[in-house]
Amino acid sequence: MPAARYKRLVDAFAARIRAGELRSGTQLPTHRQLAAREGVAVVTASRVYAELEAMGLVSSEQGRGTFVRDQTVPPGHGIDQHALGADTVDLNFNYPTLPGQADLLRRALRELAGSGDLEALLRYQPHGGRERDRAAVATHLLNRGLDTTPDRIALVDGAQHGLTVTALAALQPGDVVAADAITYPGFTVIADALRLELAPIPTTSTGPDVDALARLCRHRPVRAVYAMPTLHNPLGYVMDEDVRQQVIAVARRYGLLIIEDASYAYLAHRPPPPLAATAPDITVYVSGFSKNVATGLRVGYVVAPQTRMPAIERAIRATTWNTPAVTTAVVTRWLEDGTVDRLEADKRADAERRQAIAQNILTPLRQQAYPSSYFTWLPLPDDARADRIAAALARQRISVSTAEPFAITEHVPQAIRLALGSTDLSTLAGALTTVRRAIDDDRHR
């Protein structure tokens, strides 16, 4: 088919979509129907739709077909944090805070200003963090069921930085990393930047499909598996003990590195031991103090096998040199005096209240959520479309995320992810009522 003819088809569809002639949610002809109508090969029709999808104008849904996207919701919505108006309710990003946290910081800074080692905070720190700081993290991790030593801990600028330095230290461009088909968008950003290939694994209600992981490893040169056993963002599951053991067994059989993201683990009640506790020789455990304390502190940590520590410290040096000494000192004081433990307990209770509100208001919609988590995953009914709903809510000053930034599969499920931790309780209830109404309206349009 001449290139000009092929481009004319793409341009014609694009013009009709942008002009509103083909409205959001409109189902386009099948590949075969388009080929027959235009007198082109099926492969060419597929190429037309692929280019429209790359332009963000349509989306393909496995088993259903190709649909026009709502153009007021940008592609990749939810990966990047966009500035929101003061009158917009943020159900997209979580930055949970509790009353009185500013006073805690004010008091901590006063105490720090009067300490004897203040001058030391003006100098470069060790790449992996000072001994006292790493020891405080090691003690804290006993609450998570992880018994480790300070020399296996490196301090980083938040969990996102921890995932980045782990990937930099352990992987090469082109390496294959297995991950849940629906996963944390921040890791997909890292994979894109480092040119890693993410291979999707189907999920069950208790974790990844371990048989599918094993099949993937038999057919592909998988180097690592990225997992969130406690607790998964956004699907809300806590991997049970049996599945954890199976994941470890597959990792040992095929020589995989396990990258364990525990950013939300503090919200889970008595979960099974971390993967890093059972398989410390093949697991890098990553978490931080953004969600359980405050997002602005940007302090996190990596727990790794001793053999991997030199490479991790080199990656820290290459990216930030060291975690800022002042914020690290504040976090260490709060670890030592019990402030972090108290904040975690209070935030678990806060998340449980918010989750109860969501469960009550969003009934009878299908919901996937942990009872004390700060997010809810809403798989939509067959006759509802996530992009249309997100656009309708945006017009009502409510920001939500579709499944698009969380999916690493070709076909994106129709679902909405709601972050519950960034607004006050009274506003949250009203916003969730509006979400439920928007889904109902979309189904009946």
Backbone hydrogen bonds, N-H to C=O, Kabsch-Sander energy under -0.5 kcal/mol:
donor,donor_aa,acceptor,acceptor_aa,energy
6,Y,2,P,-2.0
7,K,3,A,-2.9
8,R,4,A,-2.0
9,L,5,R,-1.7
10,V,6,Y,-1.8
11,D,7,K,-3.0
12,A,8,R,-2.5
13,F,9,L,-2.3
14,A,10,V,-2.6
15,A,11,D,-2.6
16,R,12,A,-2.1
17,I,13,F,-2.4
18,R,14,A,-2.6
19,A,15,A,-1.8
20,G,17,I,-1.2
21,E,16,R,-1.6
22,L,16,R,-1.6
23,R,21,E,-0.7
25,G,68,V,-3.0
26,T,23,R,-2.1
28,L,26,T,-0.5
28,L,66,T,-2.8
34,L,30,T,-2.8
35,A,31,H,-2.2
36,A,32,R,-2.5
37,R,33,Q,-2.5
38,E,34,L,-2.3
39,G,35,A,-1.2
40,V,35,A,-2.1
45,A,41,A,-2.0
46,S,42,V,-2.5
47,R,43,V,-1.6
48,V,44,T,-2.2
49,Y,45,A,-2.1
50,A,46,S,-2.4
51,E,47,R,-2.1
52,L,48,V,-2.0
53,E,49,Y,-2.4
54,A,50,A,-2.2
55,M,51,E,-1.5
56,G,53,E,-1.5
57,L,52,L,-2.4
58,V,52,L,-0.7
59,S,67,F,-2.5
61,E,65,G,-3.2
64,R,61,E,-2.4
65,G,61,E,-2.5
67,F,59,S,-2.7
68,V,26,T,-2.0
69,R,57,L,-2.5
71,Q,69,R,-0.5
73,V,70,D,-1.3
77,H,74,P,-1.4
78,G,80,D,-0.6
79,I,76,G,-2.4
80,D,76,G,-0.5
82,H,80,D,-0.9
88,T,85,G,-2.1
89,V,397,R,-2.9
90,D,88,T,-0.5
91,L,89,V,-1.0
91,L,399,S,-2.4
95,Y,93,F,-0.5
101,Q,98,L,-1.6
104,L,100,G,-1.7
105,L,101,Q,-2.0
106,R,102,A,-2.3
107,R,103,D,-2.4
108,A,104,L,-2.4
109,L,105,L,-2.5
110,R,106,R,-1.7
111,E,107,R,-2.3
112,L,108,A,-2.4
113,A,109,L,-2.2
114,G,110,R,-1.2
115,S,112,L,-1.4
118,L,115,S,-0.8
120,A,117,D,-0.7
121,L,117,D,-0.6
121,L,118,L,-1.4
122,L,119,E,-1.7
123,R,120,A,-1.2
129,G,126,P,-1.6
134,R,130,R,-2.4
135,A,131,E,-2.5
136,A,132,R,-2.0
137,V,133,D,-1.7
138,A,134,R,-2.2
139,T,135,A,-2.1
140,H,136,A,-2.1
141,L,137,V,-2.2
142,L,138,A,-0.5
142,L,139,T,-1.1
143,N,140,H,-1.7
144,R,141,L,-1.0
145,G,142,L,-1.3
146,L,141,L,-2.2
147,D,145,G,-0.6
148,T,146,L,-0.8
152,R,149,T,-2.0
153,I,150,P,-1.8
154,A,302,V,-2.4
155,L,128,G,-2.3
156,V,300,G,-2.1
158,G,156,V,-1.6
162,G,158,G,-1.9
163,L,159,A,-2.6
164,T,160,Q,-1.9
165,V,161,H,-2.8
166,T,162,G,-1.9
167,A,163,L,-2.2
168,L,164,T,-2.7
169,A,165,V,-2.3
170,A,166,T,-1.8
171,L,167,A,-2.4
174,G,195,R,-3.5
175,D,172,Q,-2.3
176,V,221,P,-0.7
177,V,197,E,-3.2
178,A,224,A,-2.7
179,A,199,A,-2.1
180,D,226,Y,-0.5
181,A,201,I,-2.7
183,T,181,A,-0.5
183,T,406,F,-3.2
187,F,184,Y,-1.2
188,T,184,Y,-1.0
189,V,185,P,-1.9
190,I,186,G,-1.6
191,A,187,F,-2.5
192,D,188,T,-2.4
193,A,189,V,-2.4
194,L,190,I,-2.4
195,R,191,A,-0.5
195,R,192,D,-0.8
196,L,191,A,-2.8
197,E,175,D,-2.9
198,L,196,L,-0.6
199,A,177,V,-2.6
199,A,197,E,-0.6
201,I,179,A,-1.9
204,T,207,G,-3.6
207,G,204,T,-0.8
209,D,202,P,-3.0
210,V,208,P,-1.1
213,L,209,D,-1.9
214,A,210,V,-2.4
215,R,211,D,-2.4
216,L,212,A,-2.4
217,C,213,L,-2.2
218,R,214,A,-1.7
219,H,215,R,-1.3
220,R,216,L,-2.2
222,V,220,R,-2.0
223,R,176,V,-3.0
224,A,176,V,-1.1
225,V,257,L,-2.5
226,Y,178,A,-3.1
227,A,225,V,-0.5
227,A,259,I,-2.7
232,H,237,Y,-2.6
236,G,232,H,-2.1
239,M,229,P,-2.4
239,M,237,Y,-0.5
240,D,206,T,-0.8
244,R,240,D,-2.2
245,Q,241,E,-2.1
246,Q,242,D,-1.9
247,V,243,V,-2.7
248,I,244,R,-2.3
249,A,245,Q,-2.2
250,V,246,Q,-2.4
251,A,247,V,-2.5
252,R,248,I,-2.4
253,R,249,A,-2.4
254,Y,250,V,-2.2
255,G,251,A,-0.6
256,L,251,A,-2.5
257,L,223,R,-1.9
258,I,282,I,-3.0
259,I,225,V,-2.8
259,I,257,L,-0.6
260,E,258,I,-0.7
260,E,284,V,-2.9
261,D,227,A,-2.9
261,D,259,I,-0.7
262,A,260,E,-0.7
262,A,286,V,-3.2
265,A,262,A,-1.4
267,L,264,Y,-1.7
268,A,265,A,-1.5
270,R,268,A,-0.7
277,A,274,P,-0.9
278,T,274,P,-1.2
279,A,275,L,-3.1
282,I,279,A,-1.3
283,T,279,A,-0.6
284,V,258,I,-2.9
285,Y,283,T,-0.5
285,Y,303,V,-2.9
286,V,260,E,-3.0
287,S,301,Y,-1.9
289,F,299,V,-2.5
293,V,289,F,-0.6
294,A,289,F,-2.2
297,L,294,A,-1.2
298,R,295,T,-0.6
300,G,156,V,-3.1
301,Y,287,S,-2.7
302,V,154,A,-2.5
303,V,285,Y,-2.8
304,A,152,R,-2.2
304,A,302,V,-0.5
308,R,305,P,-1.8
309,M,305,P,-0.7
309,M,306,Q,-0.9
312,I,308,R,-2.0
313,E,309,M,-2.7
314,R,310,P,-2.0
315,A,311,A,-1.9
316,I,312,I,-2.1
317,R,313,E,-2.3
318,A,314,R,-2.3
319,T,315,A,-1.2
320,T,316,I,-2.8
321,W,316,I,-2.4
322,N,320,T,-2.4
328,T,324,P,-2.0
329,A,325,A,-2.3
330,V,326,V,-2.0
331,V,327,T,-2.3
332,T,328,T,-2.6
333,R,329,A,-2.2
334,W,330,V,-2.1
335,L,331,V,-2.3
336,E,332,T,-2.4
337,D,333,R,-2.2
338,G,334,W,-0.5
338,G,335,L,-0.5
339,T,334,W,-0.8
340,V,334,W,-1.7
342,R,338,G,-2.1
343,L,339,T,-2.7
344,E,340,V,-2.5
345,A,341,D,-2.1
346,D,342,R,-2.5
347,K,343,L,-2.6
348,R,344,E,-2.3
349,A,345,A,-1.9
350,D,346,D,-2.3
351,A,347,K,-3.0
352,E,348,R,-2.1
353,R,349,A,-2.0
354,R,350,D,-2.2
355,Q,351,A,-2.8
356,A,352,E,-2.0
357,I,353,R,-2.0
358,A,354,R,-2.3
359,Q,355,Q,-2.8
360,N,356,A,-2.1
361,I,357,I,-2.6
362,L,358,A,-2.7
363,T,359,Q,-0.6
365,L,362,L,-2.6
368,Q,377,W,-2.5
369,A,367,Q,-0.5
373,S,370,Y,-1.7
376,T,418,L,-2.2
377,W,368,Q,-2.4
378,L,376,T,-0.5
378,L,416,I,-3.2
380,L,414,Q,-2.6
384,A,381,P,-2.0
389,I,385,R,-1.9
390,A,386,A,-2.9
391,A,387,D,-2.1
392,A,388,R,-2.4
393,L,389,I,-2.5
394,A,390,A,-2.2
395,R,391,A,-1.8
396,Q,392,A,-0.6
396,Q,393,L,-0.8
397,R,394,A,-1.7
398,I,393,L,-2.1
399,S,89,V,-2.9
400,V,398,I,-0.5
401,S,417,R,-1.5
403,A,415,A,-0.9
406,F,403,A,-1.1
407,A,403,A,-1.3
407,A,404,E,-0.7
408,I,181,A,-2.4
412,V,60,S,-0.7
412,V,410,E,-0.5
415,A,413,P,-1.0
416,I,378,L,-2.0
417,R,401,S,-2.7
418,L,376,T,-2.9
418,L,416,I,-0.5
419,A,91,L,-2.5
419,A,417,R,-0.5
420,L,374,Y,-3.3
420,L,418,L,-0.5
421,G,374,Y,-0.6
428,L,424,D,-2.5
429,A,425,L,-2.0
430,G,426,S,-1.4
431,A,427,T,-2.5
432,L,428,L,-2.6
433,T,429,A,-1.8
434,T,430,G,-1.8
435,V,431,A,-2.2
436,R,432,L,-2.5
437,R,433,T,-2.1
438,A,434,T,-2.4
439,I,435,V,-2.1
440,D,436,R,-2.2
441,D,437,R,-2.8
442,D,438,A,-2.1
443,R,439,I,-1.9
444,H,440,D,-1.2
445,R,442,D,-0.9
